[in-house]
Amino acid sequence: MTDKRKQPARRQPKKSPVPPRHPAAPEVDAGELADAESLDPAETLREAEEEIGINEWLDPDTGEPAEGQSPPHIERE
């Protein structure tokens, strides 16, 4: 004889109308994406640094950013 008692229904988790997002997914808007696509892949790091002026702030011996509020005054002999 089989047991005809009603089995309890399994509870399904509620589904959100919004798809889940990976917590490490970056926030990218259309403007940033367009800027990234317009980059020239042939541009070197040095050219990019010159364009924004950071090359003047780097210590040529260490390659690290110079300390202080102004470009370093390195005396060349």
SEFIZA-3560 file (N, C-alpha, C; in Angstrom, 3 decimals):
REM SEFIZA-3560
<numar><xx>0.828</xx><yy>-1.174</yy><zz>0.000</zz><atom>N</atom></numar>
<numar><xx>0.000</xx><yy>0.000</yy><zz>0.000</zz><atom>CA</atom></numar>
<numar><xx>0.883</xx><yy>1.253</yy><zz>0.000</zz><atom>C</atom></numar>
<numar><xx>0.560</xx><yy>2.174</yy><zz>-0.868</zz><atom>N</atom></numar>
<numar><xx>1.360</xx><yy>3.391</yy><zz>-0.977</zz><atom>CA</atom></numar>
<numar><xx>0.791</xx><yy>4.473</yy><zz>-0.085</zz><atom>C</atom></numar>
<numar><xx>1.683</xx><yy>5.307</yy><zz>0.365</zz><atom>N</atom></numar>
<numar><xx>1.296</xx><yy>6.418</yy><zz>1.233</zz><atom>CA</atom></numar>
<numar><xx>0.783</xx><yy>7.551</yy><zz>0.352</zz><atom>C</atom></numar>
<numar><xx>-0.468</xx><yy>7.938</yy><zz>0.521</zz><atom>N</atom></numar>
<numar><xx>-1.083</xx><yy>8.952</yy><zz>-0.340</zz><atom>CA</atom></numar>
<numar><xx>-1.085</xx><yy>10.333</yy><zz>0.318</zz><atom>C</atom></numar>
<numar><xx>-0.273</xx><yy>10.493</yy><zz>1.359</zz><atom>N</atom></numar>
<numar><xx>-0.227</xx><yy>11.814</yy><zz>1.992</zz><atom>CA</atom></numar>
<numar><xx>0.412</xx><yy>12.825</yy><zz>1.038</zz><atom>C</atom></numar>
<numar><xx>-0.039</xx><yy>14.039</yy><zz>1.149</zz><atom>N</atom></numar>
<numar><xx>0.460</xx><yy>15.096</yy><zz>0.283</zz><atom>CA</atom></numar>
<numar><xx>1.881</xx><yy>15.478</yy><zz>0.713</zz><atom>C</atom></numar>
<numar><xx>2.783</xx><yy>15.480</yy><zz>-0.244</zz><atom>N</atom></numar>
<numar><xx>4.168</xx><yy>15.875</yy><zz>0.025</zz><atom>CA</atom></numar>
<numar><xx>4.233</xx><yy>17.401</yy><zz>0.123</zz><atom>C</atom></numar>
<numar><xx>5.011</xx><yy>17.907</yy><zz>1.068</zz><atom>N</atom></numar>
<numar><xx>5.148</xx><yy>19.367</yy><zz>1.147</zz><atom>CA</atom></numar>
<numar><xx>5.857</xx><yy>19.892</yy><zz>-0.105</zz><atom>C</atom></numar>
<numar><xx>5.368</xx><yy>20.994</yy><zz>-0.603</zz><atom>N</atom></numar>
<numar><xx>5.960</xx><yy>21.590</yy><zz>-1.807</zz><atom>CA</atom></numar>
<numar><xx>7.321</xx><yy>22.194</yy><zz>-1.460</zz><atom>C</atom></numar>
<numar><xx>8.255</xx><yy>22.025</yy><zz>-2.358</zz><atom>N</atom></numar>
<numar><xx>9.569</xx><yy>22.640</yy><zz>-2.152</zz><atom>CA</atom></numar>
<numar><xx>9.459</xx><yy>24.132</yy><zz>-2.420</zz><atom>C</atom></numar>
<numar><xx>10.060</xx><yy>24.883</yy><zz>-1.537</zz><atom>N</atom></numar>
<numar><xx>10.023</xx><yy>26.333</yy><zz>-1.701</zz><atom>CA</atom></numar>
<numar><xx>11.091</xx><yy>26.747</yy><zz>-2.706</zz><atom>C</atom></numar>
<numar><xx>10.674</xx><yy>27.430</yy><zz>-3.706</zz><atom>N</atom></numar>
<numar><xx>11.599</xx><yy>27.955</yy><zz>-4.707</zz><atom>CA</atom></numar>
<numar><xx>12.004</xx><yy>29.366</yy><zz>-4.282</zz><atom>C</atom></numar>
<numar><xx>13.270</xx><yy>29.709</yy><zz>-4.455</zz><atom>N</atom></numar>
<numar><xx>13.673</xx><yy>31.076</yy><zz>-4.111</zz><atom>CA</atom></numar>
<numar><xx>12.968</xx><yy>32.074</yy><zz>-5.027</zz><atom>C</atom></numar>
<numar><xx>12.643</xx><yy>33.220</yy><zz>-4.448</zz><atom>N</atom></numar>
<numar><xx>11.993</xx><yy>34.252</yy><zz>-5.246</zz><atom>CA</atom></numar>
<numar><xx>12.990</xx><yy>34.774</yy><zz>-6.272</zz><atom>C</atom></numar>
<numar><xx>12.516</xx><yy>34.946</yy><zz>-7.473</zz><atom>N</atom></numar>
<numar><xx>13.381</xx><yy>35.439</yy><zz>-8.539</zz><atom>CA</atom></numar>
<numar><xx>13.173</xx><yy>36.933</yy><zz>-8.698</zz><atom>C</atom></numar>
<numar><xx>14.273</xx><yy>37.633</yy><zz>-8.803</zz><atom>N</atom></numar>
<numar><xx>14.237</xx><yy>39.070</yy><zz>-8.982</zz><atom>CA</atom></numar>
<numar><xx>14.068</xx><yy>39.392</yy><zz>-10.462</zz><atom>C</atom></numar>
<numar><xx>13.348</xx><yy>40.455</yy><zz>-10.788</zz><atom>N</atom></numar>
<numar><xx>13.244</xx><yy>40.848</yy><zz>-12.195</zz><atom>CA</atom></numar>
<numar><xx>14.559</xx><yy>41.422</yy><zz>-12.726</zz><atom>C</atom></numar>
<numar><xx>15.453</xx><yy>41.778</yy><zz>-11.812</zz><atom>N</atom></numar>
<numar><xx>16.750</xx><yy>42.328</yy><zz>-12.197</zz><atom>CA</atom></numar>
<numar><xx>17.777</xx><yy>41.207</yy><zz>-12.152</zz><atom>C</atom></numar>
<numar><xx>18.518</xx><yy>40.986</yy><zz>-13.230</zz><atom>N</atom></numar>
<numar><xx>19.506</xx><yy>39.902</yy><zz>-13.215</zz><atom>CA</atom></numar>
<numar><xx>20.625</xx><yy>40.199</yy><zz>-12.220</zz><atom>C</atom></numar>
<numar><xx>21.156</xx><yy>39.183</yy><zz>-11.567</zz><atom>N</atom></numar>
<numar><xx>22.244</xx><yy>39.423</yy><zz>-10.617</zz><atom>CA</atom></numar>
<numar><xx>23.497</xx><yy>39.882</yy><zz>-11.341</zz><atom>C</atom></numar>
<numar><xx>24.312</xx><yy>40.655</yy><zz>-10.645</zz><atom>N</atom></numar>
<numar><xx>25.543</xx><yy>41.160</yy><zz>-11.224</zz><atom>CA</atom></numar>
<numar><xx>26.705</xx><yy>40.696</yy><zz>-10.391</zz><atom>C</atom></numar>
<numar><xx>27.765</xx><yy>40.379</yy><zz>-11.038</zz><atom>N</atom></numar>
<numar><xx>28.959</xx><yy>39.954</yy><zz>-10.322</zz><atom>CA</atom></numar>
<numar><xx>29.461</xx><yy>41.141</yy><zz>-9.506</zz><atom>C</atom></numar>
<numar><xx>29.829</xx><yy>40.946</yy><zz>-8.223</zz><atom>N</atom></numar>
<numar><xx>30.246</xx><yy>42.076</yy><zz>-7.388</zz><atom>CA</atom></numar>
<numar><xx>31.495</xx><yy>42.781</yy><zz>-7.900</zz><atom>C</atom></numar>
<numar><xx>32.310</xx><yy>42.110</yy><zz>-8.690</zz><atom>N</atom></numar>
<numar><xx>33.529</xx><yy>42.741</yy><zz>-9.187</zz><atom>CA</atom></numar>
<numar><xx>33.336</xx><yy>43.369</yy><zz>-10.561</zz><atom>C</atom></numar>
<numar><xx>32.122</xx><yy>43.366</yy><zz>-11.080</zz><atom>N</atom></numar>
<numar><xx>31.880</xx><yy>43.951</yy><zz>-12.398</zz><atom>CA</atom></numar>
<numar><xx>32.055</xx><yy>45.461</yy><zz>-12.316</zz><atom>C</atom></numar>
<numar><xx>32.853</xx><yy>46.039</yy><zz>-13.203</zz><atom>N</atom></numar>
<numar><xx>33.084</xx><yy>47.486</yy><zz>-13.141</zz><atom>CA</atom></numar>
<numar><xx>31.885</xx><yy>48.268</yy><zz>-13.659</zz><atom>C</atom></numar>
<numar><xx>31.752</xx><yy>49.456</yy><zz>-13.145</zz><atom>N</atom></numar>
<numar><xx>30.720</xx><yy>50.363</yy><zz>-13.626</zz><atom>CA</atom></numar>
<numar><xx>31.317</xx><yy>51.111</yy><zz>-14.819</zz><atom>C</atom></numar>
<numar><xx>30.796</xx><yy>50.895</yy><zz>-15.991</zz><atom>N</atom></numar>
<numar><xx>31.303</xx><yy>51.561</yy><zz>-17.186</zz><atom>CA</atom></numar>
<numar><xx>30.133</xx><yy>52.235</yy><zz>-17.873</zz><atom>C</atom></numar>
<numar><xx>30.288</xx><yy>53.530</yy><zz>-18.133</zz><atom>N</atom></numar>
<numar><xx>29.238</xx><yy>54.197</yy><zz>-18.881</zz><atom>CA</atom></numar>
<numar><xx>29.664</xx><yy>54.330</yy><zz>-20.340</zz><atom>C</atom></numar>
<numar><xx>28.763</xx><yy>54.755</yy><zz>-21.172</zz><atom>N</atom></numar>
<numar><xx>29.015</xx><yy>54.806</yy><zz>-22.616</zz><atom>CA</atom></numar>
<numar><xx>30.157</xx><yy>55.758</yy><zz>-22.949</zz><atom>C</atom></numar>
<numar><xx>30.293</xx><yy>56.855</yy><zz>-22.217</zz><atom>N</atom></numar>
<numar><xx>31.367</xx><yy>57.814</yy><zz>-22.480</zz><atom>CA</atom></numar>
<numar><xx>32.737</xx><yy>57.225</yy><zz>-22.232</zz><atom>C</atom></numar>
<numar><xx>32.885</xx><yy>56.503</yy><zz>-21.127</zz><atom>N</atom></numar>
<numar><xx>34.172</xx><yy>55.877</yy><zz>-20.825</zz><atom>CA</atom></numar>
<numar><xx>34.509</xx><yy>54.817</yy><zz>-21.856</zz><atom>C</atom></numar>
<numar><xx>33.518</xx><yy>54.084</yy><zz>-22.299</zz><atom>N</atom></numar>
<numar><xx>33.743</xx><yy>53.042</yy><zz>-23.291</zz><atom>CA</atom></numar>
<numar><xx>34.184</xx><yy>53.657</yy><zz>-24.613</zz><atom>C</atom></numar>
<numar><xx>33.573</xx><yy>54.757</yy><zz>-25.011</zz><atom>N</atom></numar>
<numar><xx>33.957</xx><yy>55.423</yy><zz>-26.255</zz><atom>CA</atom></numar>
<numar><xx>35.380</xx><yy>55.950</yy><zz>-26.157</zz><atom>C</atom></numar>
<numar><xx>35.757</xx><yy>56.504</yy><zz>-24.980</zz><atom>N</atom></numar>
<numar><xx>37.119</xx><yy>56.996</yy><zz>-24.791</zz><atom>CA</atom></numar>
<numar><xx>38.123</xx><yy>55.861</yy><zz>-24.888</zz><atom>C</atom></numar>
<numar><xx>37.812</xx><yy>54.723</yy><zz>-24.306</zz><atom>N</atom></numar>
<numar><xx>38.728</xx><yy>53.581</yy><zz>-24.328</zz><atom>CA</atom></numar>
<numar><xx>38.907</xx><yy>53.050</yy><zz>-25.743</zz><atom>C</atom></numar>
<numar><xx>37.860</xx><yy>53.088</yy><zz>-26.543</zz><atom>N</atom></numar>
<numar><xx>37.960</xx><yy>52.593</yy><zz>-27.911</zz><atom>CA</atom></numar>
<numar><xx>38.749</xx><yy>53.537</yy><zz>-28.802</zz><atom>C</atom></numar>
<numar><xx>38.832</xx><yy>54.817</yy><zz>-28.430</zz><atom>N</atom></numar>
<numar><xx>39.537</xx><yy>55.781</yy><zz>-29.267</zz><atom>CA</atom></numar>
<numar><xx>41.030</xx><yy>55.846</yy><zz>-28.957</zz><atom>C</atom></numar>
<numar><xx>41.512</xx><yy>55.065</yy><zz>-27.999</zz><atom>N</atom></numar>
<numar><xx>42.933</xx><yy>55.079</yy><zz>-27.670</zz><atom>CA</atom></numar>
<numar><xx>43.744</xx><yy>54.479</yy><zz>-28.803</zz><atom>C</atom></numar>
<numar><xx>44.910</xx><yy>55.048</yy><zz>-29.010</zz><atom>N</atom></numar>
<numar><xx>45.804</xx><yy>54.543</yy><zz>-30.046</zz><atom>CA</atom></numar>
<numar><xx>46.665</xx><yy>53.448</yy><zz>-29.438</zz><atom>C</atom></numar>
<numar><xx>46.541</xx><yy>52.222</yy><zz>-29.900</zz><atom>N</atom></numar>
<numar><xx>47.318</xx><yy>51.132</yy><zz>-29.301</zz><atom>CA</atom></numar>
<numar><xx>48.815</xx><yy>51.273</yy><zz>-29.538</zz><atom>C</atom></numar>
<numar><xx>49.218</xx><yy>52.083</yy><zz>-30.520</zz><atom>N</atom></numar>
<numar><xx>50.639</xx><yy>52.249</yy><zz>-30.810</zz><atom>CA</atom></numar>
<numar><xx>51.288</xx><yy>53.303</yy><zz>-29.912</zz><atom>C</atom></numar>
<numar><xx>50.484</xx><yy>54.038</yy><zz>-29.145</zz><atom>N</atom></numar>
<numar><xx>51.024</xx><yy>55.083</yy><zz>-28.287</zz><atom>CA</atom></numar>
<numar><xx>51.813</xx><yy>54.456</yy><zz>-27.144</zz><atom>C</atom></numar>
<numar><xx>53.016</xx><yy>54.945</yy><zz>-26.932</zz><atom>N</atom></numar>
<numar><xx>53.850</xx><yy>54.386</yy><zz>-25.878</zz><atom>CA</atom></numar>
<numar><xx>53.514</xx><yy>55.027</yy><zz>-24.540</zz><atom>C</atom></numar>
<numar><xx>53.979</xx><yy>54.400</yy><zz>-23.485</zz><atom>N</atom></numar>
<numar><xx>53.766</xx><yy>54.939</yy><zz>-22.147</zz><atom>CA</atom></numar>
<numar><xx>54.404</xx><yy>56.318</yy><zz>-22.034</zz><atom>C</atom></numar>
<numar><xx>55.608</xx><yy>56.457</yy><zz>-22.556</zz><atom>N</atom></numar>
<numar><xx>56.306</xx><yy>57.749</yy><zz>-22.482</zz><atom>CA</atom></numar>
<numar><xx>55.511</xx><yy>58.835</yy><zz>-23.209</zz><atom>C</atom></numar>
<numar><xx>54.954</xx><yy>58.525</yy><zz>-24.378</zz><atom>N</atom></numar>
<numar><xx>54.155</xx><yy>59.511</yy><zz>-25.109</zz><atom>CA</atom></numar>
<numar><xx>52.916</xx><yy>59.908</yy><zz>-24.317</zz><atom>C</atom></numar>
<numar><xx>52.278</xx><yy>58.935</yy><zz>-23.686</zz><atom>N</atom></numar>
<numar><xx>51.089</xx><yy>59.224</yy><zz>-22.884</zz><atom>CA</atom></numar>
<numar><xx>51.457</xx><yy>60.088</yy><zz>-21.682</zz><atom>C</atom></numar>
<numar><xx>52.592</xx><yy>59.797</yy><zz>-21.033</zz><atom>N</atom></numar>
<numar><xx>53.037</xx><yy>60.595</yy><zz>-19.893</zz><atom>CA</atom></numar>
<numar><xx>53.364</xx><yy>62.018</yy><zz>-20.324</zz><atom>C</atom></numar>
<numar><xx>53.997</xx><yy>62.175</yy><zz>-21.481</zz><atom>N</atom></numar>
<numar><xx>54.317</xx><yy>63.515</yy><zz>-21.984</zz><atom>CA</atom></numar>
<numar><xx>53.044</xx><yy>64.301</yy><zz>-22.265</zz><atom>C</atom></numar>
<numar><xx>52.044</xx><yy>63.625</yy><zz>-22.799</zz><atom>N</atom></numar>
<numar><xx>50.793</xx><yy>64.285</yy><zz>-23.149</zz><atom>CA</atom></numar>
<numar><xx>50.111</xx><yy>64.889</yy><zz>-21.929</zz><atom>C</atom></numar>
<numar><xx>50.149</xx><yy>64.203</yy><zz>-20.794</zz><atom>N</atom></numar>
<numar><xx>49.489</xx><yy>64.730</yy><zz>-19.593</zz><atom>CA</atom></numar>
<numar><xx>50.457</xx><yy>65.450</yy><zz>-18.660</zz><atom>C</atom></numar>
<numar><xx>51.756</xx><yy>65.452</yy><zz>-19.012</zz><atom>N</atom></numar>
<numar><xx>52.738</xx><yy>66.204</yy><zz>-18.242</zz><atom>CA</atom></numar>
<numar><xx>53.332</xx><yy>65.475</yy><zz>-17.059</zz><atom>C</atom></numar>
<numar><xx>53.052</xx><yy>64.197</yy><zz>-16.889</zz><atom>N</atom></numar>
<numar><xx>53.576</xx><yy>63.483</yy><zz>-15.727</zz><atom>CA</atom></numar>
<numar><xx>55.051</xx><yy>63.140</yy><zz>-15.890</zz><atom>C</atom></numar>
<numar><xx>55.558</xx><yy>63.116</yy><zz>-17.124</zz><atom>N</atom></numar>
<numar><xx>56.961</xx><yy>62.755</yy><zz>-17.321</zz><atom>CA</atom></numar>
<numar><xx>57.891</xx><yy>63.729</yy><zz>-16.615</zz><atom>C</atom></numar>
<numar><xx>57.452</xx><yy>64.977</yy><zz>-16.403</zz><atom>N</atom></numar>
<numar><xx>58.267</xx><yy>65.962</yy><zz>-15.695</zz><atom>CA</atom></numar>
<numar><xx>58.305</xx><yy>65.684</yy><zz>-14.196</zz><atom>C</atom></numar>
<numar><xx>57.359</xx><yy>64.900</yy><zz>-13.698</zz><atom>N</atom></numar>
<numar><xx>57.252</xx><yy>64.644</yy><zz>-12.273</zz><atom>CA</atom></numar>
<numar><xx>57.895</xx><yy>63.328</yy><zz>-11.863</zz><atom>C</atom></numar>
<numar><xx>58.443</xx><yy>62.574</yy><zz>-12.813</zz><atom>N</atom></numar>
<numar><xx>59.049</xx><yy>61.288</yy><zz>-12.489</zz><atom>CA</atom></numar>
<numar><xx>60.549</xx><yy>61.429</yy><zz>-12.301</zz><atom>C</atom></numar>
<numar><xx>61.061</xx><yy>60.797</yy><zz>-11.264</zz><atom>N</atom></numar>
<numar><xx>62.499</xx><yy>60.771</yy><zz>-11.016</zz><atom>CA</atom></numar>
<numar><xx>63.129</xx><yy>59.868</yy><zz>-12.076</zz><atom>C</atom></numar>
<numar><xx>64.036</xx><yy>60.399</yy><zz>-12.900</zz><atom>N</atom></numar>
<numar><xx>64.595</xx><yy>59.589</yy><zz>-13.976</zz><atom>CA</atom></numar>
<numar><xx>65.430</xx><yy>58.408</yy><zz>-13.483</zz><atom>C</atom></numar>
<numar><xx>65.968</xx><yy>58.488</yy><zz>-12.266</zz><atom>N</atom></numar>
<numar><xx>66.794</xx><yy>57.398</yy><zz>-11.742</zz><atom>CA</atom></numar>
<numar><xx>65.952</xx><yy>56.232</yy><zz>-11.237</zz><atom>C</atom></numar>
<numar><xx>64.848</xx><yy>56.541</yy><zz>-10.553</zz><atom>N</atom></numar>
<numar><xx>64.035</xx><yy>55.479</yy><zz>-9.955</zz><atom>CA</atom></numar>
<numar><xx>62.768</xx><yy>55.178</yy><zz>-10.743</zz><atom>C</atom></numar>
<numar><xx>62.293</xx><yy>56.154</yy><zz>-11.535</zz><atom>N</atom></numar>
<numar><xx>61.034</xx><yy>55.974</yy><zz>-12.249</zz><atom>CA</atom></numar>
<numar><xx>59.825</xx><yy>56.223</yy><zz>-11.372</zz><atom>C</atom></numar>
<numar><xx>60.060</xx><yy>56.564</yy><zz>-10.110</zz><atom>N</atom></numar>
<numar><xx>58.979</xx><yy>56.828</yy><zz>-9.157</zz><atom>CA</atom></numar>
<numar><xx>58.561</xx><yy>58.297</yy><zz>-9.245</zz><atom>C</atom></numar>
<numar><xx>57.326</xx><yy>58.613</yy><zz>-8.848</zz><atom>N</atom></numar>
<numar><xx>56.920</xx><yy>60.019</yy><zz>-8.807</zz><atom>CA</atom></numar>
<numar><xx>57.794</xx><yy>60.799</yy><zz>-7.832</zz><atom>C</atom></numar>
<numar><xx>58.130</xx><yy>62.019</yy><zz>-8.224</zz><atom>N</atom></numar>
<numar><xx>58.949</xx><yy>62.870</yy><zz>-7.373</zz><atom>CA</atom></numar>
<numar><xx>58.130</xx><yy>63.328</yy><zz>-6.177</zz><atom>C</atom></numar>
<numar><xx>58.805</xx><yy>63.579</yy><zz>-5.071</zz><atom>N</atom></numar>
<numar><xx>58.113</xx><yy>64.057</yy><zz>-3.880</zz><atom>CA</atom></numar>
<numar><xx>58.002</xx><yy>65.568</yy><zz>-3.943</zz><atom>C</atom></numar>
<numar><xx>56.983</xx><yy>66.120</yy><zz>-3.316</zz><atom>N</atom></numar>
<numar><xx>56.821</xx><yy>67.561</yy><zz>-3.261</zz><atom>CA</atom></numar>
<numar><xx>55.726</xx><yy>68.042</yy><zz>-4.195</zz><atom>C</atom></numar>
<numar><xx>55.565</xx><yy>69.370</yy><zz>-4.234</zz><atom>N</atom></numar>
<numar><xx>54.486</xx><yy>69.974</yy><zz>-5.004</zz><atom>CA</atom></numar>
<numar><xx>54.912</xx><yy>70.463</yy><zz>-6.384</zz><atom>C</atom></numar>
<numar><xx>56.183</xx><yy>70.349</yy><zz>-6.722</zz><atom>N</atom></numar>
<numar><xx>56.632</xx><yy>70.830</yy><zz>-8.023</zz><atom>CA</atom></numar>
<numar><xx>57.574</xx><yy>69.820</yy><zz>-8.652</zz><atom>C</atom></numar>
<numar><xx>57.821</xx><yy>69.950</yy><zz>-9.949</zz><atom>N</atom></numar>
<numar><xx>58.754</xx><yy>69.025</yy><zz>-10.589</zz><atom>CA</atom></numar>
<numar><xx>60.130</xx><yy>69.125</yy><zz>-9.931</zz><atom>C</atom></numar>
<numar><xx>60.864</xx><yy>68.032</yy><zz>-9.878</zz><atom>N</atom></numar>
<numar><xx>62.179</xx><yy>68.064</yy><zz>-9.238</zz><atom>CA</atom></numar>
<numar><xx>63.170</xx><yy>68.894</yy><zz>-10.040</zz><atom>C</atom></numar>
<numar><xx>64.095</xx><yy>69.499</yy><zz>-9.318</zz><atom>N</atom></numar>
<numar><xx>65.167</xx><yy>70.268</yy><zz>-9.952</zz><atom>CA</atom></numar>
<numar><xx>66.420</xx><yy>69.423</yy><zz>-9.847</zz><atom>C</atom></numar>
<numar><xx>66.676</xx><yy>68.634</yy><zz>-10.871</zz><atom>N</atom></numar>
<numar><xx>67.824</xx><yy>67.737</yy><zz>-10.856</zz><atom>CA</atom></numar>
<numar><xx>68.959</xx><yy>68.404</yy><zz>-11.615</zz><atom>C</atom></numar>
<numar><xx>70.069</xx><yy>68.541</yy><zz>-10.931</zz><atom>N</atom></numar>
<numar><xx>71.229</xx><yy>69.163</yy><zz>-11.557</zz><atom>CA</atom></numar>
<numar><xx>71.964</xx><yy>68.126</yy><zz>-12.373</zz><atom>C</atom></numar>
<numar><xx>72.205</xx><yy>68.427</yy><zz>-13.621</zz><atom>N</atom></numar>
<numar><xx>72.946</xx><yy>67.535</yy><zz>-14.512</zz><atom>CA</atom></numar>
<numar><xx>74.380</xx><yy>68.039</yy><zz>-14.622</zz><atom>C</atom></numar>
<numar><xx>75.329</xx><yy>67.138</yy><zz>-14.491</zz><atom>N</atom></numar>
<numar><xx>76.737</xx><yy>67.543</yy><zz>-14.606</zz><atom>CA</atom></numar>
<numar><xx>77.321</xx><yy>67.091</yy><zz>-15.903</zz><atom>C</atom></numar>
//
